[in-house]
Amino acid sequence: MAMLALVMLVGALPARPAMASAALIAASNEAVGGLGACGNNKGKDLYNCVADVLDRLNSRIASINVPETHRALQAASEGLRAANSKTQAISALARCKAAISALIQRARAVGGDYAGVSAISGVLSRAIQLIQSKG
């Protein structure tokens, strides 16, 4: 009986990172859609809209244990809300993207699953593009 429980536990372990990655990807896809809705805004309204999207993304992934990602997204959102120029807004997003890129590099180094975090990086890239073109 104990052996069966151990086999079931070990068998479930690889599924957790895959499930977390799938949840991060799904939340990121939703965030990209939210960014599309921000495209009608400019300036401060755009920065606040993008910040709202990042807040929703962060909230959506709250149950996933990715504290560095949560902190980076929250800092980016706060930076966007404080931004008064395109340069400040892009800088807030670039700092977040750099933090996420560091996570991806660490995951690659240990052979971990980084697809979900990579999807979040894609959201940040899209947000930067949006602000560069509309900001």
PyMOL CGO cylinders between C-alpha atoms (Angstrom):
from pymol import cmd
from pymol.cgo import CYLINDER

trace = [
    CYLINDER, 0.00, 0.00, 0.00, 2.79, 2.42, 0.91, 0.3, 1, 1, 1, 1, 1, 1,
    CYLINDER, 2.79, 2.42, 0.91, 4.61, 1.56, -2.31, 0.3, 1, 1, 1, 1, 1, 1,
    CYLINDER, 4.61, 1.56, -2.31, 1.48, 2.29, -4.34, 0.3, 1, 1, 1, 1, 1, 1,
    CYLINDER, 1.48, 2.29, -4.34, 1.12, 5.67, -2.63, 0.3, 1, 1, 1, 1, 1, 1,
    CYLINDER, 1.12, 5.67, -2.63, 4.77, 6.47, -3.36, 0.3, 1, 1, 1, 1, 1, 1,
    CYLINDER, 4.77, 6.47, -3.36, 4.40, 5.50, -7.03, 0.3, 1, 1, 1, 1, 1, 1,
    CYLINDER, 4.40, 5.50, -7.03, 1.30, 7.67, -7.34, 0.3, 1, 1, 1, 1, 1, 1,
    CYLINDER, 1.30, 7.67, -7.34, 3.07, 10.60, -5.69, 0.3, 1, 1, 1, 1, 1, 1,
    CYLINDER, 3.07, 10.60, -5.69, 6.16, 10.31, -7.89, 0.3, 1, 1, 1, 1, 1, 1,
    CYLINDER, 6.16, 10.31, -7.89, 3.99, 9.90, -10.97, 0.3, 1, 1, 1, 1, 1, 1,
    CYLINDER, 3.99, 9.90, -10.97, 2.17, 13.12, -10.16, 0.3, 1, 1, 1, 1, 1, 1,
    CYLINDER, 2.17, 13.12, -10.16, 5.31, 15.25, -9.70, 0.3, 1, 1, 1, 1, 1, 1,
    CYLINDER, 5.31, 15.25, -9.70, 6.17, 15.87, -13.35, 0.3, 1, 1, 1, 1, 1, 1,
    CYLINDER, 6.17, 15.87, -13.35, 2.59, 16.91, -14.06, 0.3, 1, 1, 1, 1, 1, 1,
    CYLINDER, 2.59, 16.91, -14.06, 2.74, 19.87, -11.66, 0.3, 1, 1, 1, 1, 1, 1,
    CYLINDER, 2.74, 19.87, -11.66, 5.33, 21.89, -13.62, 0.3, 1, 1, 1, 1, 1, 1,
    CYLINDER, 5.33, 21.89, -13.62, 3.50, 21.05, -16.84, 0.3, 1, 1, 1, 1, 1, 1,
    CYLINDER, 3.50, 21.05, -16.84, 0.20, 22.17, -15.34, 0.3, 1, 1, 1, 1, 1, 1,
    CYLINDER, 0.20, 22.17, -15.34, 1.79, 25.37, -14.02, 0.3, 1, 1, 1, 1, 1, 1,
    CYLINDER, 1.79, 25.37, -14.02, 3.32, 26.06, -17.41, 0.3, 1, 1, 1, 1, 1, 1,
    CYLINDER, 3.32, 26.06, -17.41, -0.02, 25.48, -19.14, 0.3, 1, 1, 1, 1, 1, 1,
    CYLINDER, -0.02, 25.48, -19.14, -1.72, 27.87, -16.70, 0.3, 1, 1, 1, 1, 1, 1,
    CYLINDER, -1.72, 27.87, -16.70, 0.93, 30.54, -17.31, 0.3, 1, 1, 1, 1, 1, 1,
    CYLINDER, 0.93, 30.54, -17.31, 0.52, 30.14, -21.07, 0.3, 1, 1, 1, 1, 1, 1,
    CYLINDER, 0.52, 30.14, -21.07, -3.27, 30.39, -20.84, 0.3, 1, 1, 1, 1, 1, 1,
    CYLINDER, -3.27, 30.39, -20.84, -3.06, 33.50, -18.67, 0.3, 1, 1, 1, 1, 1, 1,
    CYLINDER, -3.06, 33.50, -18.67, -0.52, 35.02, -21.06, 0.3, 1, 1, 1, 1, 1, 1,
    CYLINDER, -0.52, 35.02, -21.06, -2.77, 34.38, -24.05, 0.3, 1, 1, 1, 1, 1, 1,
    CYLINDER, -2.77, 34.38, -24.05, -5.61, 36.11, -22.24, 0.3, 1, 1, 1, 1, 1, 1,
    CYLINDER, -5.61, 36.11, -22.24, -3.29, 39.05, -21.44, 0.3, 1, 1, 1, 1, 1, 1,
    CYLINDER, -3.29, 39.05, -21.44, -2.34, 39.43, -25.11, 0.3, 1, 1, 1, 1, 1, 1,
    CYLINDER, -2.34, 39.43, -25.11, -6.04, 39.77, -25.87, 0.3, 1, 1, 1, 1, 1, 1,
    CYLINDER, -6.04, 39.77, -25.87, -6.31, 42.41, -23.17, 0.3, 1, 1, 1, 1, 1, 1,
    CYLINDER, -6.31, 42.41, -23.17, -3.43, 44.32, -24.72, 0.3, 1, 1, 1, 1, 1, 1,
    CYLINDER, -3.43, 44.32, -24.72, -5.30, 44.31, -28.01, 0.3, 1, 1, 1, 1, 1, 1,
    CYLINDER, -5.30, 44.31, -28.01, -8.13, 46.18, -26.30, 0.3, 1, 1, 1, 1, 1, 1,
    CYLINDER, -8.13, 46.18, -26.30, -5.62, 48.76, -25.03, 0.3, 1, 1, 1, 1, 1, 1,
    CYLINDER, -5.62, 48.76, -25.03, -4.68, 49.65, -28.62, 0.3, 1, 1, 1, 1, 1, 1,
    CYLINDER, -4.68, 49.65, -28.62, -7.34, 52.37, -28.80, 0.3, 1, 1, 1, 1, 1, 1,
    CYLINDER, -7.34, 52.37, -28.80, -5.64, 54.36, -26.04, 0.3, 1, 1, 1, 1, 1, 1,
    CYLINDER, -5.64, 54.36, -26.04, -2.66, 56.72, -26.05, 0.3, 1, 1, 1, 1, 1, 1,
    CYLINDER, -2.66, 56.72, -26.05, -0.35, 58.22, -23.48, 0.3, 1, 1, 1, 1, 1, 1,
    CYLINDER, -0.35, 58.22, -23.48, -1.30, 57.88, -19.83, 0.3, 1, 1, 1, 1, 1, 1,
    CYLINDER, -1.30, 57.88, -19.83, -4.54, 56.08, -20.69, 0.3, 1, 1, 1, 1, 1, 1,
    CYLINDER, -4.54, 56.08, -20.69, -2.51, 53.47, -22.57, 0.3, 1, 1, 1, 1, 1, 1,
    CYLINDER, -2.51, 53.47, -22.57, -0.03, 53.03, -19.72, 0.3, 1, 1, 1, 1, 1, 1,
    CYLINDER, -0.03, 53.03, -19.72, -2.89, 52.54, -17.24, 0.3, 1, 1, 1, 1, 1, 1,
    CYLINDER, -2.89, 52.54, -17.24, -4.63, 50.08, -19.55, 0.3, 1, 1, 1, 1, 1, 1,
    CYLINDER, -4.63, 50.08, -19.55, -1.45, 48.02, -19.93, 0.3, 1, 1, 1, 1, 1, 1,
    CYLINDER, -1.45, 48.02, -19.93, -0.95, 48.17, -16.15, 0.3, 1, 1, 1, 1, 1, 1,
    CYLINDER, -0.95, 48.17, -16.15, -4.50, 46.83, -15.70, 0.3, 1, 1, 1, 1, 1, 1,
    CYLINDER, -4.50, 46.83, -15.70, -3.69, 43.95, -18.07, 0.3, 1, 1, 1, 1, 1, 1,
    CYLINDER, -3.69, 43.95, -18.07, -0.53, 43.11, -16.10, 0.3, 1, 1, 1, 1, 1, 1,
    CYLINDER, -0.53, 43.11, -16.10, -2.49, 43.27, -12.83, 0.3, 1, 1, 1, 1, 1, 1,
    CYLINDER, -2.49, 43.27, -12.83, -5.08, 40.83, -14.22, 0.3, 1, 1, 1, 1, 1, 1,
    CYLINDER, -5.08, 40.83, -14.22, -2.29, 38.54, -15.46, 0.3, 1, 1, 1, 1, 1, 1,
    CYLINDER, -2.29, 38.54, -15.46, -0.65, 38.64, -12.05, 0.3, 1, 1, 1, 1, 1, 1,
    CYLINDER, -0.65, 38.64, -12.05, -3.96, 37.92, -10.35, 0.3, 1, 1, 1, 1, 1, 1,
    CYLINDER, -3.96, 37.92, -10.35, -4.70, 35.06, -12.73, 0.3, 1, 1, 1, 1, 1, 1,
    CYLINDER, -4.70, 35.06, -12.73, -1.40, 33.36, -11.92, 0.3, 1, 1, 1, 1, 1, 1,
    CYLINDER, -1.40, 33.36, -11.92, -1.63, 34.04, -8.17, 0.3, 1, 1, 1, 1, 1, 1,
    CYLINDER, -1.63, 34.04, -8.17, -2.12, 30.38, -7.32, 0.3, 1, 1, 1, 1, 1, 1,
    CYLINDER, -2.12, 30.38, -7.32, 1.09, 29.39, -9.12, 0.3, 1, 1, 1, 1, 1, 1,
    CYLINDER, 1.09, 29.39, -9.12, 4.21, 29.58, -7.00, 0.3, 1, 1, 1, 1, 1, 1,
    CYLINDER, 4.21, 29.58, -7.00, 6.28, 32.02, -9.09, 0.3, 1, 1, 1, 1, 1, 1,
    CYLINDER, 6.28, 32.02, -9.09, 7.14, 34.78, -6.59, 0.3, 1, 1, 1, 1, 1, 1,
    CYLINDER, 7.14, 34.78, -6.59, 9.79, 36.47, -8.73, 0.3, 1, 1, 1, 1, 1, 1,
    CYLINDER, 9.79, 36.47, -8.73, 7.35, 36.68, -11.63, 0.3, 1, 1, 1, 1, 1, 1,
    CYLINDER, 7.35, 36.68, -11.63, 4.69, 38.15, -9.35, 0.3, 1, 1, 1, 1, 1, 1,
    CYLINDER, 4.69, 38.15, -9.35, 7.09, 40.78, -8.02, 0.3, 1, 1, 1, 1, 1, 1,
    CYLINDER, 7.09, 40.78, -8.02, 8.32, 41.71, -11.50, 0.3, 1, 1, 1, 1, 1, 1,
    CYLINDER, 8.32, 41.71, -11.50, 4.78, 42.07, -12.87, 0.3, 1, 1, 1, 1, 1, 1,
    CYLINDER, 4.78, 42.07, -12.87, 3.68, 44.14, -9.89, 0.3, 1, 1, 1, 1, 1, 1,
    CYLINDER, 3.68, 44.14, -9.89, 6.71, 46.44, -10.23, 0.3, 1, 1, 1, 1, 1, 1,
    CYLINDER, 6.71, 46.44, -10.23, 5.99, 46.88, -13.94, 0.3, 1, 1, 1, 1, 1, 1,
    CYLINDER, 5.99, 46.88, -13.94, 2.37, 47.72, -13.24, 0.3, 1, 1, 1, 1, 1, 1,
    CYLINDER, 2.37, 47.72, -13.24, 3.36, 50.27, -10.61, 0.3, 1, 1, 1, 1, 1, 1,
    CYLINDER, 3.36, 50.27, -10.61, 5.97, 51.73, -12.95, 0.3, 1, 1, 1, 1, 1, 1,
    CYLINDER, 5.97, 51.73, -12.95, 3.41, 52.08, -15.73, 0.3, 1, 1, 1, 1, 1, 1,
    CYLINDER, 3.41, 52.08, -15.73, 0.96, 53.85, -13.45, 0.3, 1, 1, 1, 1, 1, 1,
    CYLINDER, 0.96, 53.85, -13.45, 3.69, 56.27, -12.37, 0.3, 1, 1, 1, 1, 1, 1,
    CYLINDER, 3.69, 56.27, -12.37, 4.97, 56.83, -15.93, 0.3, 1, 1, 1, 1, 1, 1,
    CYLINDER, 4.97, 56.83, -15.93, 4.48, 60.24, -17.50, 0.3, 1, 1, 1, 1, 1, 1,
    CYLINDER, 4.48, 60.24, -17.50, 6.26, 59.49, -20.75, 0.3, 1, 1, 1, 1, 1, 1,
    CYLINDER, 6.26, 59.49, -20.75, 6.72, 56.74, -23.28, 0.3, 1, 1, 1, 1, 1, 1,
    CYLINDER, 6.72, 56.74, -23.28, 10.32, 56.32, -22.13, 0.3, 1, 1, 1, 1, 1, 1,
    CYLINDER, 10.32, 56.32, -22.13, 9.31, 55.77, -18.51, 0.3, 1, 1, 1, 1, 1, 1,
    CYLINDER, 9.31, 55.77, -18.51, 6.60, 53.31, -19.49, 0.3, 1, 1, 1, 1, 1, 1,
    CYLINDER, 6.60, 53.31, -19.49, 8.93, 51.29, -21.71, 0.3, 1, 1, 1, 1, 1, 1,
    CYLINDER, 8.93, 51.29, -21.71, 11.59, 51.34, -19.02, 0.3, 1, 1, 1, 1, 1, 1,
    CYLINDER, 11.59, 51.34, -19.02, 9.18, 49.82, -16.48, 0.3, 1, 1, 1, 1, 1, 1,
    CYLINDER, 9.18, 49.82, -16.48, 8.30, 47.05, -18.91, 0.3, 1, 1, 1, 1, 1, 1,
    CYLINDER, 8.30, 47.05, -18.91, 11.94, 46.48, -19.90, 0.3, 1, 1, 1, 1, 1, 1,
    CYLINDER, 11.94, 46.48, -19.90, 12.98, 46.00, -16.26, 0.3, 1, 1, 1, 1, 1, 1,
    CYLINDER, 12.98, 46.00, -16.26, 10.22, 43.43, -15.85, 0.3, 1, 1, 1, 1, 1, 1,
    CYLINDER, 10.22, 43.43, -15.85, 11.22, 41.69, -19.07, 0.3, 1, 1, 1, 1, 1, 1,
    CYLINDER, 11.22, 41.69, -19.07, 14.85, 41.53, -17.88, 0.3, 1, 1, 1, 1, 1, 1,
    CYLINDER, 14.85, 41.53, -17.88, 13.76, 39.90, -14.61, 0.3, 1, 1, 1, 1, 1, 1,
    CYLINDER, 13.76, 39.90, -14.61, 11.65, 37.37, -16.51, 0.3, 1, 1, 1, 1, 1, 1,
    CYLINDER, 11.65, 37.37, -16.51, 14.54, 36.69, -18.91, 0.3, 1, 1, 1, 1, 1, 1,
    CYLINDER, 14.54, 36.69, -18.91, 16.78, 35.92, -15.93, 0.3, 1, 1, 1, 1, 1, 1,
    CYLINDER, 16.78, 35.92, -15.93, 14.21, 33.36, -14.75, 0.3, 1, 1, 1, 1, 1, 1,
    CYLINDER, 14.21, 33.36, -14.75, 14.15, 31.78, -18.19, 0.3, 1, 1, 1, 1, 1, 1,
    CYLINDER, 14.15, 31.78, -18.19, 17.95, 31.53, -18.23, 0.3, 1, 1, 1, 1, 1, 1,
    CYLINDER, 17.95, 31.53, -18.23, 17.98, 29.85, -14.81, 0.3, 1, 1, 1, 1, 1, 1,
    CYLINDER, 17.98, 29.85, -14.81, 15.29, 27.39, -15.88, 0.3, 1, 1, 1, 1, 1, 1,
    CYLINDER, 15.29, 27.39, -15.88, 17.23, 26.55, -19.04, 0.3, 1, 1, 1, 1, 1, 1,
    CYLINDER, 17.23, 26.55, -19.04, 20.42, 26.02, -17.03, 0.3, 1, 1, 1, 1, 1, 1,
    CYLINDER, 20.42, 26.02, -17.03, 18.80, 23.37, -14.86, 0.3, 1, 1, 1, 1, 1, 1,
    CYLINDER, 18.80, 23.37, -14.86, 16.75, 21.83, -17.65, 0.3, 1, 1, 1, 1, 1, 1,
    CYLINDER, 16.75, 21.83, -17.65, 13.47, 23.11, -16.23, 0.3, 1, 1, 1, 1, 1, 1,
    CYLINDER, 13.47, 23.11, -16.23, 10.25, 23.98, -17.98, 0.3, 1, 1, 1, 1, 1, 1,
    CYLINDER, 10.25, 23.98, -17.98, 10.29, 27.62, -18.98, 0.3, 1, 1, 1, 1, 1, 1,
    CYLINDER, 10.29, 27.62, -18.98, 7.52, 27.72, -21.60, 0.3, 1, 1, 1, 1, 1, 1,
    CYLINDER, 7.52, 27.72, -21.60, 5.05, 29.42, -19.26, 0.3, 1, 1, 1, 1, 1, 1,
    CYLINDER, 5.05, 29.42, -19.26, 7.47, 32.11, -18.16, 0.3, 1, 1, 1, 1, 1, 1,
    CYLINDER, 7.47, 32.11, -18.16, 8.50, 32.56, -21.78, 0.3, 1, 1, 1, 1, 1, 1,
    CYLINDER, 8.50, 32.56, -21.78, 4.85, 33.23, -22.63, 0.3, 1, 1, 1, 1, 1, 1,
    CYLINDER, 4.85, 33.23, -22.63, 4.81, 36.00, -20.02, 0.3, 1, 1, 1, 1, 1, 1,
    CYLINDER, 4.81, 36.00, -20.02, 7.92, 37.45, -21.66, 0.3, 1, 1, 1, 1, 1, 1,
    CYLINDER, 7.92, 37.45, -21.66, 5.96, 37.49, -24.90, 0.3, 1, 1, 1, 1, 1, 1,
    CYLINDER, 5.96, 37.49, -24.90, 3.21, 39.52, -23.24, 0.3, 1, 1, 1, 1, 1, 1,
    CYLINDER, 3.21, 39.52, -23.24, 5.81, 42.05, -22.11, 0.3, 1, 1, 1, 1, 1, 1,
    CYLINDER, 5.81, 42.05, -22.11, 7.30, 42.23, -25.61, 0.3, 1, 1, 1, 1, 1, 1,
    CYLINDER, 7.30, 42.23, -25.61, 3.85, 42.89, -27.02, 0.3, 1, 1, 1, 1, 1, 1,
    CYLINDER, 3.85, 42.89, -27.02, 3.21, 45.59, -24.40, 0.3, 1, 1, 1, 1, 1, 1,
    CYLINDER, 3.21, 45.59, -24.40, 6.50, 47.29, -25.27, 0.3, 1, 1, 1, 1, 1, 1,
    CYLINDER, 6.50, 47.29, -25.27, 5.62, 47.24, -28.97, 0.3, 1, 1, 1, 1, 1, 1,
    CYLINDER, 5.62, 47.24, -28.97, 2.21, 48.67, -28.24, 0.3, 1, 1, 1, 1, 1, 1,
    CYLINDER, 2.21, 48.67, -28.24, 3.61, 51.55, -26.22, 0.3, 1, 1, 1, 1, 1, 1,
    CYLINDER, 3.61, 51.55, -26.22, 6.31, 52.22, -28.79, 0.3, 1, 1, 1, 1, 1, 1,
    CYLINDER, 6.31, 52.22, -28.79, 3.73, 52.51, -31.54, 0.3, 1, 1, 1, 1, 1, 1,
    CYLINDER, 3.73, 52.51, -31.54, 0.87, 54.21, -29.66, 0.3, 1, 1, 1, 1, 1, 1,
    CYLINDER, 0.87, 54.21, -29.66, 2.51, 55.69, -26.54, 0.3, 1, 1, 1, 1, 1, 1,
]
cmd.load_cgo(trace, "trace")
